[in-house]
Amino acid sequence: MKTINCKSILLVVFVVGICTSCSQKSDLAIFGMKGNVKSCNETHFIAVKKSGEWQAGNPSELGGNNEVLFAENGKYQQITFFDSSNQLIEKMIPQRKDGEIVKENRYDRNGKLVGTITLTYVSSSKMEFENVTEKGVKLAKGVSALEKGRIASQEIEIFDLDGSLRDTILVEFTYDANGNLIKQKQTNKEGQIIFDHRFEYSAFDEQGNWTKRLDYYEETGDKEAPVKVVQRTFTYFE
């Protein structure tokens, strides 16, 4: 599988993919969550089969661990990313204007500002974004197509630190009727598949939020065995 600064790209996609709440009263629907969520902690494991069932094995080195915090009004307050040892990697805190998220400030594990993602809402179905370092060096920019407040697709330009364009990628998102992401496909400008991921949900809590997910990486050629088991735990406001 071709890698193009994969961790950075996925981080951009993840954050921009949820920061589309605009004037909605709550951000929970953007995250595909239900109920009066206070926090959501997501942990990724290697998938292992035991007694005929896919279960969580050792922590996955592929990344993805995160925690999202919300206020009582449903507005998200911050996202924290962790490595496989649950050591903090980066924290992102939104800046709002008239209730709309216009920036994401990125902080390293020491609390130092390392970059900013700026969001510009062109229309209800289109959003532009730019990811720069704390010194203003452009890392990525792109356009998101929105449907029902969720990201349907993104076209992202990735830049090297000298300002030259490294690649242009297209990311497509597919959701089920409950708003859960079931497919994410990334291709480069030549149409070559960088990754093609499929997601299945096997457990939910009493609020209807999923607590166990199986991640299949179809670009590996194995459509039967998931690569990861993802687990989520929630806390709720009373």
Stockholm file with secondary structure:
# STOCKHOLM 1.0

chainA/1-238         MKTINCKSILLVVFVVGICTSCSQKSDLAIFGMKGNVKSCNETHFIAVKKSGEWQAGNPSELGGNNEVLFAENGKYQQITFFDSSNQLIEKMIPQRKDGEIVKENRYDRNGKLVGTITLTYVSSSKMEFENVTEKGVKLAKGVSALEKGRIASQEIEIFDLDGSLRDTILVEFTYDANGNLIKQKQTNKEGQIIFDHRFEYSAFDEQGNWTKRLDYYEETGDKEAPVKVVQRTFTYFE
#=GR chainA/1-238 SS CCCSSHHHHHHHHHHHHHCCCTTCSCSTTTTTCCSSEEEEEEEEEEEEEETTEEEEEEECTTCCCEEEEECTTSCEEEEEEECTTCCEEEEEEEEEETTEEEEEEEEETTSCEEEEEEEEEEETTEEEEEEEETTCCEEEEEEEEEETTEEEEEEEEEECTTSCEEEEEEEEEEECTTSCEEEEEEEETTCCEEEEEEEEEEEECTTSCEEEEEEEEGGGSCSSSCSEEEEEEEEECC
#=GC SS_cons         CCCSSHHHHHHHHHHHHHCCCTTCSCSTTTTTCCSSEEEEEEEEEEEEEETTEEEEEEECTTCCCEEEEECTTSCEEEEEEECTTCCEEEEEEEEEETTEEEEEEEEETTSCEEEEEEEEEEETTEEEEEEEETTCCEEEEEEEEEETTEEEEEEEEEECTTSCEEEEEEEEEEECTTSCEEEEEEEETTCCEEEEEEEEEEEECTTSCEEEEEEEEGGGSCSSSCSEEEEEEEEECC
//
